[in-house]
Amino acid sequence: MFLEALGSALLGLVLAWAAVHRLSHRLPSRSMVLATGVAGALFGAFLTHSALGPGHFLLILVGAAVVSAASLSLLLRPAGRLRRRSAPA
């Protein structure tokens, strides 16, 4: 269980670092992105471990990566300015 948590935390950190490196202009502060990546991966590992039970190390890491990526995607801002038009009355 300890290796699952450590592996998923490292995986979340790597995913968050890659997101910061590639999409820094569309993300909030670096510390928030890194923390979100690790927290999402740990939560994903917990969920997958709870659903599958022990002994499925690779599947647990896949679940951690999916939840971490989903959490990081929620932090993305739009690429350009949003044009807001008032609705006609």
MOMOWO-V157320 format. One record per pair of residues at least 24 apart in sequence whose C-alpha atoms are under 10 Angstrom apart, sorted by the first residue. I is the first residue (numbers start at 1). J is the second residue. Records with the same first field share a line. If there is no record, write none. Layout:
I: J  J
This chain:
1: 45  46  49  54  55  57
3: 57
4: 42  45  46  49  54  55  56  57  58  60  61  64
5: 41  42  43  44  45  46  60  61  64
6: 41  42  45
7: 41  42  45  57  58  60  61  64
8: 37  38  39  40  41  42  43  44  45  46  57  60  61  62  63  64  65  68
9: 35  37  38  39  40  41  42  43  45  61  64  65  68
10: 37  38  41  42
11: 37  38  41  42  61  62  64  65  68
12: 36  37  38  39  40  41  42  44  61  64  65  66  67  68  69  72
13: 37  38  39  40  41  68
14: 38  65
15: 41  65  68  69  72
16: 40  41  68  69  71  72
19: 69  72  73  76
20: 72
23: 76  77  79
24: 76
25: 76  77  78  79
26: 75  76  77  78  79  80
27: 72  73  74  75  76  77  78
28: 75  76  77
32: 72  75
33: 71  72  75  76
34: 72
35: 72
36: 68  69  71  72  74  75
37: 64  65  67  68  69  70  71  72  73
38: 64  65  68  71  72
39: 64  67  68  71
40: 64  65  66  67  68  69  70  71  72
41: 65  66  67  68  69  70  71
42: 67  68
43: 67  68
44: 68  69  70  71
